[in-house]
Amino acid sequence: MKVELARRNERFHFEARDSEGRIINMDCDPKNGGEGKGTRPTELLLMAAGGCASIDLGLILSKMRQKLDDYKVEVSGERHTDEGKAFKSIHFSFKLWGEIETDKLEKAIELTINKYCSVILSLDQRILIDYNYKINPK
């Protein structure tokens, strides 16, 4: 796996290209010299964790023969205030629609977070990862 980043101005706007040529624009916060021309890298990290968890959760629920009609996940992170501002916690809020058994959903989320999501597993183990969920009727 390989990605490439290229600077697109004299500031902090970068164009990131994945191995198949898809592009994501990145920029830093305007208070640090950014110009609002892309998503902040820390937000991309939350998006990556949410995307990875969503894919794995969907796959696991499918294997558990749960009828998942739709779902969303909101991901929020709290960062330290010291230099580096690393994440200290990341919270997932899953909203699901379909005929889903609560015990199977809880097991699927635990497997997603603790065993299968490669993005979450790549994070510093000191980051507190937690979640909540809501199963909505059809």
ZIURZI-V184252 format. One record per residue. N is the residue number from 1. PHI is phi in whole degrees, 0 to 359 (NA if undefined). Layout:
((N PHI) (N PHI))
This chain:
((1 NA) (2 207) (3 232) (4 227) (5 242) (6 230) (7 290) (8 247) (9 203) (10 273) (11 251) (12 234) (13 274) (14 238) (15 252) (16 258) (17 239) (18 277) (19 294) (20 251) (21 91) (22 289) (23 243) (24 232) (25 267) (26 232) (27 206) (28 263) (29 301) (30 304) (31 293) (32 253) (33 107) (34 286) (35 237) (36 70) (37 263) (38 187) (39 284) (40 288) (41 304) (42 293) (43 291) (44 297) (45 297) (46 295) (47 298) (48 296) (49 296) (50 294) (51 294) (52 298) (53 297) (54 295) (55 296) (56 297) (57 298) (58 300) (59 295) (60 294) (61 298) (62 297) (63 294) (64 276) (65 60) (66 266) (67 272) (68 259) (69 277) (70 194) (71 198) (72 226) (73 223) (74 253) (75 238) (76 233) (77 226) (78 247) (79 248) (80 293) (81 262) (82 284) (83 304) (84 98) (85 48) (86 297) (87 292) (88 254) (89 207) (90 225) (91 241) (92 252) (93 240) (94 268) (95 238) (96 236) (97 237) (98 141) (99 260) (100 234) (101 281) (102 303) (103 296) (104 288) (105 297) (106 300) (107 296) (108 297) (109 295) (110 300) (111 297) (112 302) (113 287) (114 260) (115 227) (116 250) (117 287) (118 296) (119 292) (120 298) (121 294) (122 275) (123 282) (124 304) (125 294) (126 281) (127 284) (128 285) (129 250) (130 221) (131 204) (132 220) (133 210) (134 217) (135 264) (136 260) (137 292) (138 308))
